[in-house]
Amino acid sequence: LTDRPPDSLRDAFVGAIPHLRAFAISLCRDVQLADDLVQETLVKAWQKHGSFAAGTNLKAWLFTILRNTYFSELRKNHLVVDSNGEYLERLSHHPEQLGHLDLQDFSAALGKLEPAQREALILVGAEGFSYEEAAQICGCAVGTIKSRVNRGRQRLAELLQVSAPKEFGPDATSESILARLPLANRHR
Amino acid sequence: MSAAKKDVKMSAGSGAMTATAPPDPKSKPEAAKSAAAESQSNTRLEADLQAHLGRTLKAVYQVLVDEPVPEKFLKLLDELEREESKS
């Protein structure tokens, strides 16, 4: 495709950009700020790529830099976080398999999660990192990531008004519970 | 041959379904329904639910990943690469 070797640093960075952006948008929930974060991450990572150990996970390394950049900006109060999911309006397209409003619902629920839980869910549940990689990216223990993922999942179910199945009584079937999920067809 | 395999699987599945048919939701729950069976079905419901939430999370996130990469990032990387080759 290009005259560069396929494993050039530039190509590896280009391949990671969509994921960096998605993670950044999930963190700060603002496309503009997310792009600033990605840009800063790319520059920082390029400058210190000598310190990147070959054979380790480049994507995890880039995520770590982006996350550190985000939290340092946050500490300096440079960022204002929009947690209502309006950022979705500014995206260029929406998936066909999910109605726009369903997306909004789910995204708003995600936005209400504790940031640490949301982050763990995104890294493990959406981005597909292992618990170990996620722990490395977040600079915490593997057990901490596991418990954040579990608590995040439970909270998400609560926010989407799906109580623990036992509350539905002995007659509840999985169909009736799934029908109550606000994700499928509710707005249509 | 894969069709035959599928047939075997399906008939085995439907046999299992009749054996553990769920109670008709309109009829009164049987008093004798064991707590163990109930908790087993709750565990399954919870697993179904979490699988559903997991799929939705992936789909929502995929929307973000599928966004086109702004040209400015590619230009930035070109620039970084050029600077590096100069030094």
Interface residues (C-beta under 8 A of the other chain):
Chain A: R10 F13 V14 I17 P18 H19 R21 A22 I25 S26 D35 V38 Q39 L42 V43 W46 L88 L91 S92 H93 H94 P95 Q97 L98 L103 F106 S107 L110 L121 I122 G125 A126 E127 R153 L156 A157 L160 V162 A164 P165 K166 G169 P170 D171 A172 T173 S174 S176 I177 L178 L181 L183
Chain B: P22 P23 P25 P29 K33 E38 S41 N42 R44 L45 E46 D48 L49 Q50 H52 L53 G54 T56 L57 K58 A59 V60 Y61 Q62 V63 L64 V65 D66 E67 P68 V69 P70 K72 F73 L74 L76 L77 D78 L80 E81 E84
